[in-house]
């Protein structure tokens, strides 16, 4: 009787071990781990292609990733532009006090605290 119980217990332990391995791996072995890699690689390629298409739709102009646009006409502008190349609206100007470049919508210079709209 003792041998029979020992054999049954050993058989049950083996079955539990097999079930645990199946649950742990969920049927995914080493061969299937590459699928995850290909899914990530494909997602990166698709996102890069979408960024390229969006840039080409803008005519290759402007900083697509910065998303800068003219407040007046909505045209693509770079952050370094002082004027919009599409409608000539002033985007930045010089501070009348310290002569540093400030945004045209700012009321005060962040460098010298002077009133930007003030004329000399």
C-alpha positions in Angstrom: 0.0 0.0 0.0 2.8 2.4 0.8 4.4 1.9 -2.6 1.1 2.5 -4.4 0.5 5.7 -2.5 4.1 6.8 -3.2 3.7 6.1 -6.9 0.4 7.9 -7.0 1.9 10.9 -5.2 4.8 10.9 -7.6 2.5 10.7 -10.6 0.4 13.6 -9.3 3.5 15.7 -8.7 4.7 15.0 -12.3 1.2 16.0 -13.6 1.2 19.2 -11.6 4.7 20.1 -12.8 3.6 19.6 -16.4 0.5 21.7 -15.9 2.6 24.5 -14.2 5.0 24.5 -17.1 2.2 24.8 -19.6 0.6 27.6 -17.6 4.0 29.4 -17.2 4.8 29.3 -20.9 1.2 29.4 -22.2 2.4 27.4 -25.1 5.0 30.0 -26.0 8.4 28.7 -26.4 11.7 30.1 -27.6 10.6 30.0 -31.2 7.6 32.3 -30.5 9.6 35.0 -28.6 10.7 36.3 -32.0 7.1 37.2 -32.9 7.2 39.8 -30.1 10.3 41.3 -31.6 8.7 41.5 -35.1 5.6 43.1 -33.7 7.7 45.9 -32.1 9.9 46.3 -35.2 6.8 46.5 -37.4 5.2 49.1 -35.1 8.4 51.3 -35.3 8.5 51.1 -39.1 4.8 52.0 -39.4 5.3 55.0 -37.1 8.3 56.2 -39.1 6.3 55.8 -42.3 3.4 57.9 -40.9 5.8 60.6 -39.8 7.3 60.7 -43.3 3.9 60.9 -44.9 2.9 63.7 -42.6 6.1 65.6 -43.4 5.6 65.1 -47.2 2.0 66.4 -46.9 3.4 69.6 -45.5 5.6 69.9 -48.6 8.7 69.2 -46.5 8.5 72.6 -44.9 8.7 73.5 -41.3 9.6 71.5 -38.2 7.1 68.7 -38.3 8.1 67.2 -35.0 7.9 70.6 -33.2 4.5 71.3 -34.6 5.2 75.0 -35.0 2.7 77.0 -37.0 2.0 80.6 -37.7 -0.7 82.0 -35.3 -2.1 84.1 -38.2 -2.3 81.8 -41.2 -1.4 78.4 -39.7 1.5 77.8 -42.1 4.4 75.7 -41.0 7.2 77.8 -39.5 10.5 76.9 -37.7 11.0 78.0 -34.2 13.9 80.2 -35.3 11.8 82.3 -37.8 11.3 85.9 -36.9 8.6 86.3 -39.6 6.1 83.9 -41.2 7.3 83.1 -44.7 3.7 82.6 -45.8 2.0 85.8 -44.6 4.8 88.0 -43.3 3.4 88.2 -39.8 6.0 89.1 -37.2 6.5 86.1 -34.9 9.4 87.5 -32.8 10.9 90.9 -32.3 13.7 92.5 -30.3 13.2 93.7 -26.7 13.5 97.6 -26.7 15.5 97.5 -23.5 18.1 94.6 -23.9 17.7 93.8 -27.6 17.2 90.1 -27.0 14.7 88.2 -29.2 11.3 87.8 -27.6 8.0 86.4 -28.9 5.6 88.9 -30.3 2.8 87.8 -28.0 4.8 88.4 -24.8 4.0 91.5 -22.8 7.3 91.5 -20.8 10.9 90.5 -21.6 11.9 87.4 -19.5 15.5 88.6 -19.6 15.3 92.2 -18.4 11.7 92.4 -17.2 11.0 95.4 -19.5 7.7 96.1 -21.2 8.0 94.7 -24.7 5.3 96.9 -26.2 7.1 100.0 -24.9 8.8 102.1 -27.6 12.1 103.9 -27.1 
